[in-house]
């Protein structure tokens, strides 16, 4: 059975990490946080992408 991947909005991730939305956009633009662009202005961050980012930050 396939696992369903949960996606977060930029706002949701910023609230979880307690940083500004602009910081999340900067992380996406720099390639440090993987995201999927779903429209001209909107991104979605996968749960896996967020976990991978957090693991990199810990080391």
N, C-alpha and C positions, 0 to 999 in steps of 0.2 A: 504494500500500500504506500502511495506517495505521501510525503509530508507536505503540509500546506505551509508555505513561507509567509510569515506575517510582515507587513510593511508599515512603516511609520511615516508620518509627515515630518517636515522640518520643525514645525512647532512642537510636536510630540517629543522629538529627540532633544530639542533645546530645553524643554521642561524636565525631561529625565536627567539630563546632564547639568542642569542649572546654569546654562550659558545662554547668550542671546541667539536669536535666529540668525543674525548676521554672522556669528561665529560658525554656525553650522554650514551656512552657505560658503564661507571661506574654506572650511575643511573639505567640502565637496569640490569646490573649484581647484583646490590644490591637489586633489587626488588622494588625500589622506583618509577620507570617508567615502566609501563607494555608495553611489545613489543612481537611481534610474530617473531620467528626465521624462515626465509624462506630458508636459505641455511647455509652452514658452517660459513660464515662470515657476512651474511646480515640479518638485522632486519627491521621490519616495525612497526611503532607506530601508533595506531589508533587515530583519532581525539578525541574520548572519553577518551582514556588513557592519552592523553596530557592534556586535560581539567581537568581531575581528579587530575593529578599530580600538575597542577598549583593551583587548589583549596586547596590542602593540604599544599602547600608552603605558601599560604597567611595567613593561620591560625596560 
